[in-house]
């Protein structure tokens, strides 16, 4: 667990003189990051404050040539901030701990034991790659609530980062696993990127997210630079106003669909190009590599993997695709991005990787136990609630607000969509223990727009929580939650009958809940 500590001030040293960096061996001296970060930090600060800098530069130009200090403030401020960030950041690896110290006015020290390491994430932005640097993020069992508590070493040489990753994982591995490094079949490539994976990008929501980000960023820059006033929006609005609604709506919809699809494919290519999943026997770890411009390498200790989460959004299901993430004990929500194992890809690829991680295909293929009629009714009730309210609102507007009756066609359309959603939710609800008598995995599936099939090792469960709302209690249902050690992860079995939920808890971890049950 990361924790603030008060350390004596020791002059940082440069660990890059030798072929093998000094920080890979235990010593007590604080060390600075690579001096090349003196170039990276100022550039990063300038890009971070780019909209404000544009406004300052324009303000300086508008105030006359004598106000030269506007330009000095716009450029010198971020540069000075970047230099100060480098000079006030140092780290060390000593006595079985990784420690990071940073901050100018408010000194902040993060410290974590090496045996708490769950993942090692190595990323390199385009600037880092040009300078031969990387950022090493160490995932631990810390349940931090703030992003500032992330243990990230930003400014490690690429070769040194690889050695550090190996060193951290080997310190958590057994001697037999260390000796396996000499085996010729040490590394096994389980899956790799193929161009046909790009087909699945438009079936995700990433295109809309990228479009919204581009629109928001562009609007901010245009507003800061005053270019909005020079755009002829009135003329464009007049031209659009002359078009029929029957023509305008389909044109806008098709245009948005095409733009979102192109952006989704581009974003997918930038993020997942060169994606590979590799298992190494020497350190008993899973290694993932991806990225076109910014490369990212993630290593997960296999001893910390407790299951997988097969995610099938509605769009991907229609295209017979899926994505996969690993359940790693001790990772908090901010670190969950490191657990992605397979991006949107053919469902066969996701199933293959899941089977390799689980060691069996049974949790993927096992039939699920249905939750009964009461749970099905709740699926329909939730799915139809919004369409019914929308229909009532439309009827009210037509009767009381002189709204044209033509809008009432939206009511049956909404009800049809809600009914279809209810059917799909009911079909997707279920659970299983595989096998039931000697359970190895708990399987829970739910959802429609975002369907998830969670497969968790039963021995990883350390506790159970059963919650029931007033509506659930009326029909004898409950939500069963399996909790794990470290982090904030949990597996939910939604709307399961109370008797079945109790039986699942007893069979999955024998003896854990028996003491709380009343018999006879």
N, C-alpha and C positions, 0 to 999 in steps of 0.2 A: 504494500500500500504506500502510495506517495505521501510524504508528510514534510512540512516545513521544518528545517533544522537550522540551527545557528552554528556556522563553521568559522574557524579562524581564517583571517585573510592571508592567503598565500599567493604570491605572484604567479599567474598562469604561465605555462610554458608552451612551446610549439612541439607537437608530437609527430611531425612529419619529416624529421631528418633521416630516419632509418627506413629500411624497406618494410619492416613490420612495426606498425605504430606502437608507441609505448603504452597507450591506454589499453592494449590487450593483455597487459600484465598488471598485477595489483601494485599500486603505489598510492601515496596520499597526496600527490601534488595535483592542484587544479590545472586544467589545460584549456586553452582557447581553441575555438574552431578554426578551420583553415583560413589563412589571411585573405584568400580570394573572396571571402564573404564581404570584405570591404568594398568590392564592386557590386555584389549581389544585393546587399541590403539597401544602398541608396537607389538603385534601379527599381527595386520592389516598392519602396516608399513613394517614389515618383509616380509609378503606375497606380498605386493605391489611392493617391490624392489627385489623380489626373483631372476629374471634372472641376475640382476646386482650383487647381493650378491654371486650367484654361480660363476660368473666371478671373483669377488674379492677373494673368497676362493681358486679358482684354481690358480689365479695369485700368491697368498701367498704360496701355496704348490710348485709351480714351481720355486719360487725365493729362496727356501731353508728354513730350519727350523728356521733360525734366524729372519725371517721377521714375528714375531708373531703379530705385530701391524696390519697386514692385517685382521686377524680374529677379532681383537678388533674393527676395523673400520667397518667391515661388519655387526657385530651384535650390537655394541654399538650405531652406528649412528641412525638406525631406532628406537631403544628403546628410546633414548634420544628425538627423534622427537615426538614419541607417548606420552611421559610424558609431554613434553612442550605443546602439543595439549590439553591435559586434563587441565593443570594448567591455560591455557589462554582462557578457554571456560566457560561461565556462562550464566544464564538466570534468568528471573523473569516474573511474571504475576501480573501487578499492574495497577490500574486505568483503567480497561477495555482494556488493551493491553497485547500482548505477545511479549517479547523482548529477543533477543539472542545476546550475545556479544562474539566475538572470535577474535583471531589474536595476534601475539607476537610483531612484528615490526609495522605492519599496522593494527591498531585496527578497527574492523568492527562491527557495531551494526545494527541489523535488528529489526524492530518494526512494528507491524500490529495490528489494532483494532480487538477485538474478534468478533464484528458483521460482519467482512469481511470474516470469516471462511466459506469455501465451503466444504472442506473435511478434515478428520483426518485419517491419514494413519499410522498404527502401524505395524512395521516389526521387526522380530527377527531372526538373523542369527544363525547358530548352536552354535557359541561361546556365543552369547547373551543368547540363551536358556539355556545353561549350567549354566550361571551365574544369570539367572532370570532377564535379562535386555531386553529392547526393544528400538527401535528408533521411535520416534513420529514425523511424517512429517505433517505440517499444510498447507493445500492448501488454498490460499487466492486469492484475485482479482489482485495480483501483476503481471504485465507483465514484468517479469525480463528477461534479455537477457543473464545472466550468471548463471551457476550452483551454483556459490558461494552465490547467493542471496536466496538460498533455506532455509526456516525456518524449520530446523530439530533439534529436541532435541535427541541427540544420547547418551543414557545412563540413561533411566528412568526405574524404577522397573515396572514389568508387571502389578501388581495391581494398582500402581499409574498411569500408562498409561491409563488403563481403566477408572479410576476416572477422569483423565484429559479430555479424550475424551467425557465422559458424561457431564462434567462440561461445556466444550466449546459449545457443541451442545445445552445443556439446556439453556445456556445464550442467544442463538439465537432463542429459541422456545417460544411459547406463554404459559401463565399459564395453559390453558386447556390441552395443550399437555404434560406439566410436570405432571399433575394429572393423566394422562392416564397410567403412569408407574405402578400404583397399579392394573391395570386390568389384569386378568389371561390370556387373549388373546393379550397381549401387543406385543409380538414378533411373527411374521408369517414367516415361512420358505417358500420361493417362489420356490427355485430350489436348488438342491444339486448334487454333483459329483456322477457319476455312472461309473463302470468299462467299460461299452460299449462306453463311450466317447473317450477312447483311440483309437478307430477305426479311428477317424478323424485326429489324429496327423500326420500320414504319408501324408495326403493330404494338408498339409501346407508347407511353405518354411523353417520352423524352423530347420529341420534336416540338410539342406544344410548350414544354418547359423552356427549351432553348429559344423558341420564338418570343416567349414572354420576356426572357432575360435580355435578348437583343433589343426588343421594343423598349423595355424600361431603361436600359443603358443608353440607347440612342436618344430617347426623349430627354434624359438627364443632361447629356452633352449638348443637345440642341438648345435646351433651356438655359444652360449655363453660358453658352456662347452667344445667345441672342439670335440664333438663326431661325427660330420659329417665325419671327416677324417677316422673314424674306420668303417663306414658303407660300405659294398661291393655293391655300386650302379652300378658299371660298369658291374659286373657279372649279376646282375638282368636285366640290359638293354640289354645285349647280349641274354639272354634267351627270353625276350619279342620280340626282333627283329626277331627271327626265326618264330614267329607265323604269320598266315595269318591275313590280315586286317578284313576279313569277320568273323573270330573267335575272334580277339582281341577286336573289337569295341563292339559287344554284351556282351562279358564277362565283360568288364570295365563298360558298362552301367548298367548291372544287379547288379554288385558288388556295384557301387555307390548308386543305388536305395535301395539295402538292407541296406547298412550302414546308409544312410540318414534316412530310415524308422525307424531303431532301435534307432538312436539318437533322432529322433523326438518323438518317444513314451517315451523314457527315459526323455527327457526334459519336455514333457507335464506332465508326472507323478510327476516330481520334483516340477514343478511350480504350478500345479493345483490340486494336491491331497488334498482331504478334502474340496473342494470348496463348499461354501454355499452362497446363497443370502437370506438375511433376512430383513424384514421391521419391524420397531418398531414404534408403535403409540406414545409412550411417548415423544420421541424426534423428531418424524416425520423425520426419517432418514432411509437410506438404508445402510445395513452393509454387507460387503463381506469378506469372510475368505478363504484363500487358502495357499498351500505350504506344502511340505514334510519335507525338512530340514530347509529352511528359511521360517517361517510363516509370513503371511502378512494379516492384518485386515484393511479394508478401510471403513470409514463411510462418507456418502455423505448426506448433508442437502437436504431433498426433496424439500424444498422451492427454492433451487437454480437449480434444474433439469428443463431443458427446452425442453427436447426431447431425442430421441435415434437415434443411427446410426447403422443400420443393415448392416454388412459387409459380403459379400459372394464372396470370391476369387473363381477362376475357379475350382480349385481342390476341395474345399469344396462343391461347387454347384453340382459337379458330384457325390459326396457322400451324397448329400442332408443334408448338414451341413451349419452352419453359426456361426458368433460370433457377440456380441452386446456390444456397448459402450454407455455411457450416455453423453448427452450434458449438461455440467454444466457451468453456467455463471461464468466468472472470472478466469477460469483456463488457464494458458499459455501452450505452447507446451511442456515444460519440465514436467508439471504436468499432462499431458493427460494420462499417464499410470495409474493414480488413477481412471480414469473414465471407465475402462473396467468392464463390468457387467457380461458378459457370455463369457468364452473362447470358442474355437472351439468345438461345440456340435451339437446334432441334431437340425435341423431348428425349429422343434416344440417347443423345450425348449427355444430357443432364441425368438420365437414369443410370447410364454406365458409370459416370463419376460418383454418383450417390452410392451405387452398389460397391464400388471400390473402397469408399470411405467406411461404409457400414460393415463391409466384409460379407455381405449376403444380399440377395435380392428379395428376401421374404417381406420386409417392411414395405417395399415398393409394390409388391404384387398381392399382398394379403387382402382378402375381402374385408370390408369394414362393417361394424355393427351399427345398424340404424338406431335412431334415437326415439322412434315412435311417433304416433299421430300428433301428440301435443307439441313436440318440437317442430313438426312439419307445419302445423297451424301458425306457430310463431314466425316461421320463415315467410309465410304468405302475409301475415298481419303486418310485419315490418316492411315488406316489399310494396304492399298496396296502400300503406298509410299516406305517403306523400301524394300519389296519384288521386286518391279520394279527396284529400284536402284541396288539391289543385282543381279538381272538377267542381267542388262546392264553391270555390272562389270564382271560377269562371261563370257559373250559373248566377251567382250573386251580382257580379259585374254586369251581366247582360240584362238582368231584371231591374237593377237599381241605378246603374251608372251609364245607361245608353251606349254600352259597348256593343258593336256589331255581333250578331248571333253567329257569324262565320267562325269566331274563335272557339266555338264549342266542339269543333272537330278535334281539338287538342285533347279533350277529355277521354274519348275512347282510345286514342293513341297512347296516352299516358297509362291508362289502365292495362292495355295490352303489354306494354313494356314492363310494368310492375308485376303482372302475372307471370311473364316469362322469367323475370328475375327471381320470383318466389319459387318457381319450379326448379330453376338451376341451383338455388341455395339449398333446397330440400334434398336434391340429388347429391350435393357435395358435402352434406353433413354426416359425420360418422367417426368411429374410433376403432382401435383394435389393440390387443396385446399379442405380440408375436414372439414365441408361442404363448398360449394362454396359461398353461400349467407351470412352465419355467420361463417366464417372460424375459426376453432379451431386449425388446424395444417397445416403447409406447408410441402408437401412431394416432394422430389426431388430424382430421381434415375439416375445413369449413370455408365459407366464402363463395362468392360468385364473380363479382368484378375483380376481386383479388383473392383467388383461391390459393390456399396453403395446405400442404400435406407435411406435417412436422413429424419426424421420426427421431425419437430420443431414446438413448440407452437407459433402460430401467435402473441399473445400479447408480446412475448419476442423480437420481431423484433423492432429495434429502428431506422433503416435506410436502404436505398437501394442504390446499386451501379449498374449501367448498363455500361458494357464495350463491345466494338466491335472492332475486328481487321479489317484490310482492306479487307480481304477475307470474313469476316462475313458481313460487310456492303454491299458488292456486292450482297449478296443473302438475305438481310433483316433479319439477325439473330443478336442476342446479348446474352451476358452472364449476367444473373440477379443474384446479390449477396445480400443476406439478412444478415445484421450485427446485433450483439447483444451487450449488455452492458458488459463491462469488458473483459479482455483477448483479444485473437486474433482469436476467432472462428468466422466462417461465413459459410453460406449454399449457394452453387452455383447451379443455374439452367442453365445448359449448352445449348448453341445453341437453344434458344427459339425464335420464331418469335417476332419481336419488338412489334407488337400490343398486342400479348398475354402476353408478359413480362410486359408491362405497365398495362394491366388489372389485372394481378396477384398482382402487387404491390399495386394497388388501392383497390382491394377486400380484401387482407390480412390484411392491416392496413388502414382502411378508414380515409381519411383526411390527411394522411402523405405526399403523393406525389401530391395531387390535386393542391397545390399552385404552383407547378413547371410545370404544363401541360398547353399547349396552346390549347384552344378550339375555335371552330367556324371557 
